């Protein structure tokens, strides 16, 4: 076993150093061009242009994104509901298709939520602060209502499911009402999300560190990314320790 471990380490080590070298090279090239942009004043022009574009887009961001994303989500929900009304309670293929459609409904409500929070954060770039805030609240209410419709339809198809979207403990109650296969599926999805989020944090750290040289964005954005990265890693490690002890 010891020799096998050593062989696997020796086999993986060149690829590891090659990956580090590649990222260092890409980072150096990116830093070089960003530095040129900073010295030439291009960075300042780009920042001013981006600010101007966002200032014009922000007042329309929430209503447009809500109409598109929630409109798609509502259309998918109606499609799922129509198929549910024709469901005889035994056709597993039809039931699986309905559940997949409802999952896409939740996906589009999630995208709408992300868009709403982004445009609310950028509201200082425009003069329509109150209007944007009201539109944000209206959009969030519509998102929750559509999520509630999707969850309710899922519960009608699966009477063993428990939990209401309006309940602050919804996630826990829903998880407790799932069977072992569903929990295993959630575990795989959660681990995949953890891996992608970890990689994204590292990429953002590199990008923000390089951009700080030209745009002087400060260390706060880098710190926020590292805090998120730390929370992910520490939570994952502590949860593994907890589950190992309970087992």
C-alpha positions in Angstrom: 0.0 0.0 0.0 2.8 2.4 0.9 4.5 1.8 -2.5 1.3 2.3 -4.3 0.7 5.6 -2.5 4.2 6.7 -3.4 3.8 5.7 -7.1 0.5 7.6 -7.4 2.2 10.7 -5.8 5.1 10.5 -8.2 2.8 10.1 -11.2 0.6 13.0 -10.2 3.4 15.4 -9.2 4.5 16.5 -12.7 1.0 17.3 -13.7 0.5 19.3 -10.5 3.6 21.4 -11.1 2.6 21.7 -14.8 -0.7 23.1 -13.8 0.9 25.6 -11.4 3.3 26.7 -14.1 0.4 27.2 -16.6 -1.6 29.3 -14.2 1.5 31.3 -13.2 2.1 32.0 -16.9 -1.5 33.0 -17.6 -1.5 35.2 -14.5 1.8 36.9 -15.6 0.4 37.5 -19.1 -2.9 38.8 -17.7 -1.0 41.0 -15.2 1.2 42.4 -18.0 -1.8 43.5 -20.2 -3.7 44.8 -17.2 -0.6 46.9 -16.2 -0.4 48.3 -19.7 -4.1 49.2 -19.5 -3.5 50.9 -16.2 -0.5 53.0 -17.4 -2.2 53.9 -20.7 -5.4 55.1 -19.0 -7.4 52.5 -20.7 -8.5 51.1 -17.3 -10.0 54.4 -16.3 -11.8 54.8 -19.5 -13.2 51.2 -19.2 -14.3 51.8 -15.7 -16.1 55.0 -16.6 -17.7 53.4 -19.6 -18.9 50.4 -17.5 -20.3 52.7 -14.9 -22.2 54.7 -17.5 -23.6 51.5 -19.0 -24.7 50.1 -15.7 -26.3 53.5 -14.7 -28.5 53.3 -17.8 -29.3 49.6 -17.4 -30.0 49.4 -13.7 -33.5 51.0 -13.7 -34.6 48.4 -16.3 -32.6 45.4 -15.0 -35.1 44.1 -12.5 -38.3 44.4 -14.6 -36.7 43.0 -17.7 -35.0 40.1 -15.9 -38.2 39.4 -14.0 -40.4 39.3 -17.1 -38.0 37.0 -19.0 -36.9 34.7 -16.2 -40.2 34.5 -14.3 -42.1 34.3 -17.5 -40.2 31.2 -18.6 -40.6 29.8 -15.1 -44.3 30.4 -15.1 -44.6 28.8 -18.5 -42.8 25.7 -17.3 -45.0 25.5 -14.2 -48.1 25.6 -16.3 -46.7 22.9 -18.5 -46.0 20.7 -15.5 -49.4 21.4 -13.9 -51.1 20.5 -17.2 -49.3 17.2 -17.3 -50.0 16.6 -13.6 -53.7 16.9 -14.2 -53.5 14.2 -16.8 -51.3 12.0 -14.6 -53.0 8.7 -13.5 -50.7 8.4 -10.5 -48.8 5.4 -11.9 -47.0 6.6 -15.0 -43.4 6.9 -13.6 -42.0 8.4 -16.7 -44.6 11.2 -16.8 -44.0 11.9 -13.1 -40.3 12.1 -13.5 -40.7 14.5 -16.4 -43.0 16.7 -14.3 -40.5 16.8 -11.5 -37.7 17.7 -13.8 -39.8 20.6 -15.2 -40.5 21.8 -11.7 -36.8 21.7 -11.0 -36.2 24.0 -13.9 -38.9 26.3 -12.5 -36.8 26.6 -9.3 -33.7 27.2 -11.4 -35.2 30.2 -13.2 -36.5 31.7 -9.9 -32.9 31.3 -8.6 -31.5 33.2 -11.6 -34.1 35.9 -11.1 -33.2 36.2 -7.5 -29.5 36.6 -8.3 -30.3 39.3 -10.9 -32.5 41.2 -8.5 -29.8 41.3 -5.8 -27.2 42.5 -8.4 -29.3 45.3 -9.7 -30.3 46.3 -6.1 -26.6 46.5 -5.2 -25.9 48.7 -8.2 -28.8 51.0 -7.5 -26.4 53.8 -6.4 -25.4 54.2 -10.0 -28.8 55.6 -11.0 -31.3 58.1 -9.7 -34.3 55.7 -9.5 -33.4 54.4 -6.1 -37.0 54.2 -4.7 -38.5 52.8 -7.9 -35.8 50.1 -8.1 -36.3 49.2 -4.5 -40.0 48.8 -5.0 -39.5 46.7 -8.1 -37.1 44.6 -6.2 -39.6 43.8 -3.5 -42.3 43.1 -6.1 -40.0 40.7 -7.9 -39.0 38.9 -4.7 -42.7 38.4 -3.9 -43.4 37.0 -7.3 -40.4 34.7 -7.0 -41.5 33.3 -3.7 -45.1 32.8 -5.0 -43.8 30.9 -8.1 -41.5 28.8 -5.9 -44.5 28.0 -3.6 -46.5 26.9 -6.6 -43.7 24.5 -7.7 -43.2 23.1 -4.2 -46.9 22.6 -3.7 -47.3 20.7 -6.9 -44.3 18.5 -6.0 -45.9 17.8 -2.6 -49.2 16.8 -4.3 -47.3 14.3 -6.4 -45.3 13.1 -3.3 -47.6 13.3 -0.2 -44.7 12.2 2.0 -42.9 15.5 1.4 -43.2 18.1 4.1 -42.4 21.8 4.4 -43.7 25.2 3.2 -41.7 27.8 1.3 -43.0 30.4 3.9 -41.5 28.3 6.8 -38.0 29.4 7.9 -37.2 25.8 8.6 -38.4 24.7 5.1 -35.0 23.3 4.0 -34.7 21.1 7.1 -38.2 19.8 7.0 -37.9 19.0 3.3 -34.6 17.2 3.8 -36.0 15.1 6.6 -39.0 14.0 4.5 -36.7 12.8 1.6 -35.8 9.1 1.3 -32.3 7.8 1.2 -32.0 7.9 -2.6 -33.0 11.5 -2.7 -30.6 12.4 0.1 -27.8 10.7 -1.7 -28.7 12.7 -4.8 -28.7 15.9 -2.8 -25.3 14.9 -1.4 -23.8 14.4 -4.9 -25.3 17.8 -6.0 -24.0 19.5 -2.9 -20.5 18.1 -3.4 -20.5 19.2 -7.0 -21.6 22.7 -6.0 -18.8 22.8 -3.4 -16.2 21.8 -6.0 -17.4 24.4 -8.5 -17.7 27.1 -5.8 -14.2 26.4 -4.6 -12.7 26.7 -8.1 -14.7 29.8 -8.7 -13.4 31.4 -5.6 -9.8 30.7 -6.6 -10.3 32.1 -10.1 -12.0 35.2 -8.6 -9.1 35.7 -6.2 -6.6 35.7 -9.1 -8.7 38.0 -11.2 -9.3 40.5 -8.4 -5.7 40.4 -7.3 -4.5 41.2 -10.9 -7.2 43.9 -11.4 -6.2 45.6 -8.2 -2.9 46.7 -9.8 -4.6 48.7 -12.5 -8.1 49.6 -11.2 -7.0 50.0 -7.5 -10.1 48.3 -6.3 -8.6 47.7 -2.9 -8.3 44.5 -0.8 -12.0 44.4 0.3 -13.2 42.4 -2.8 -10.3 40.0 -2.4 -11.1 39.6 1.3 -14.8 38.9 0.6 -13.8 36.1 -1.8 -11.3 34.6 0.7 -14.0 34.7 3.4 -16.4 32.8 1.2 -13.6 30.4 0.3 -12.8 29.9 4.0 -16.4 29.3 5.0 -16.8 26.7 2.3 -13.6 24.8 3.3 -14.1 25.0 7.1 -17.8 24.1 6.9 -17.0 21.1 4.6 -14.2 19.9 7.0 -16.3 20.3 10.1 -19.3 18.6 8.6 -17.1 15.6 7.5 -15.7 15.4 11.1 -19.2 15.5 12.5 -20.6 12.8 10.2 -17.5 10.6 10.9 -18.1 10.8 14.6 -21.8 10.1 14.3 -21.1 7.0 12.1 
